[in-house]
Amino acid sequence: MNELDQLVDGACAAFAVAPTPAELENAKARYLGKSGQVTELLKALASLPPDEKKLRGARINEAKQQIEAALQQRRQALADAELQAQLRAEALDVTLPGRQRGVGSVHPVSRTIERIESIFASMGFDVADGPEIETDWMNFTALNNPANHPARSMQDTFYVDMKDADGMWYCLRTHTSPMQVRYARAHAERHAGAATMPEIRVIAPGRTYRVDSDATHSPMFHQCEGLWIGENVSFKDLKAVFTDFCRRFFESDDLQLRFRPSFFPFTEPSAEIDIAFSSGPLQGKWLEVAGSGQVHPNVVRNYGLDPERYIGFAFGMGPDRLTMLRYGVSDLRLFFEGDLRFLSQFR
Ligand code: DAH
């Protein structure tokens, strides 16, 4: 292999391994630059005699053209590779799944309330809704609370900076019991003057408020009131209805109920209702789920009904607590912090 062939081979090899256009141009300079090897050979021609100069000049030019061709080819190859890399980097994979909108779900407490509503609706109860900002009369007085009852204290009740027609501060209802009065009064009014009045059978779930906050109390919590009033409604009916409700709610036929004597100003006699599961982690423990009782004659009178003729019972339960029991949640505050990591577990 002669010296010029070697030169061409060397140039081709150097170009082939140049990884970038910049390094390719450096390699080019070593052969074709001002003092490149090919340039030096051409310069050296000057010292040769004319006939030799012509022959050698033609040879060198041929080698130079081969080197230039190799250079051009490598330039093109590097440009193509760069384009391919760019296309790859910017590629869109149209088969990737799209970014989806989060799927929402019903809040666990709302789900409990829906469950309570459907069970009571199946037993002939209406579902009523009422204001969360209540008058003092509805929230306390009509429910037979004495004027100086401690529940009215600023420590327990949130008051609204506005007075009602009686000159009393409005409050955020501390329980759903005022819904007994609102619903029963509307019912009594609707049937006033008629010889007989259909029974009142209603539940009223909703938000309630108290100045209270720890693992089992939240300043905003839920209650569900129940009321059944007629000419012949007894404590036995309360027991039957509430037992049926609890067993259906917790899907447990051997759930035990206990009616423990208690006191509420709006019922007489009054009872706390406790339940005990026959299996599971809470088996055998008595757990309080509701307050209840036979409606006090003063309250029946405030419904606009004659307590000598109408009698019945009321109950108030906590859907938050029922939700905690049903799903085994130990901290009530989790329900109201809006943390999706917690809430999405109930989807
Ligand atoms: N209002 C009561 C409370 O907030 C709960 C309650 C107890 C409601 C007895 C009732 C009842 O209707 O009869 O603690």
Residues whose N, C-alpha, C, O or C-beta is under 5 A from the ligand:
A	BS01	DAH	T174 H175 S177 G226 F264 T267 G291 S292 G293 A314 F315 G316
